[in-house]
Amino acid sequence: PGIRSWYRRQIEKLIDALRRSLMWWLVARYKTGSATQIQKELDSLRFYWLGMFDDSAKRIAKRYVQQVNRAVSSSMKSALTDVGFNITWKNDRNVQNVLRSLRDTQVSLIKSIPQEELNRVSGILNRGLQNGQDLAAIKKEMENSFGISKRRARVIAIDQTNKATFAINRARGIQVGVKEAIWIHIAGRYTSRPTHVAMHHKRFFLEGKDAGMYDDDVGHRVMPGELVNCMCHCRMIVPPLGQK
């Protein structure tokens, strides 16, 4: 939860900075500028903020994945130590691929936020100019638009932390010879899926062609936390000491 909250705050800080910038410059231009001047200002801001989010996304994603990896690996090591295993983690090729993929995913998600926000703001300004809306109406629409981005930041933080936690758990489990796990469904008002309720306490493979469990709703096999807003996780089935 602490890492998830940190991740959300980092994205929200960027969104707040973008909001202040757009509200300042575009509102000022809307008062006195022409449609051409407003578009020119928006293009300039777009160039700046896409670059800013690009740079920030790489930094945030790197630290975020490091934190999740450290927390998950430490927790799993502690659990395995409790049942007699002596573990020293190494980032083998599979783990490295998982961590790299997680970083790339976060970068892509963070970079998509300003693009979507700027497109919405562009539409708000163009409609306002075409319909003769006053400045107060424009500012209200822009504030509502940024509310959408804030809610998306929350969804990203929750959803990606679930995915990252499972992905690293799975990679570490495979690393020590775990082949199967037990699906644990976590109920939620907006996140429960009937197909996942039916999966609760069922065994599934962690890798291979039969990995995961078949979900009728999406028509393919899935892992816990894979689908958007899926809160499910799993309990690893650790083989007895000495057994491959």
Secondary structure, DSSP 8 states (H G I E B T S, - for coil): -HHHHHHHHHHHHHHHHHHHHHHHHHHHHHHH--HHHHHHHHHHHHHHHHHHHHHHHHHHHHHHHHHHHHHHHHHHHHHHHHTT--------HHHHHHHHHHHHHHHHHHHHHHHHHHHHHHHHHHHHHHHT--HHHHHHHHHHHHHHHHHHHHHHHHHHHHHHHHHHHHHHHHHTT--EEEEE----TTT--HHHHHHTT-EEESSSTTBSEEETTTTEEE-TT-STT---EEEEE---TT--
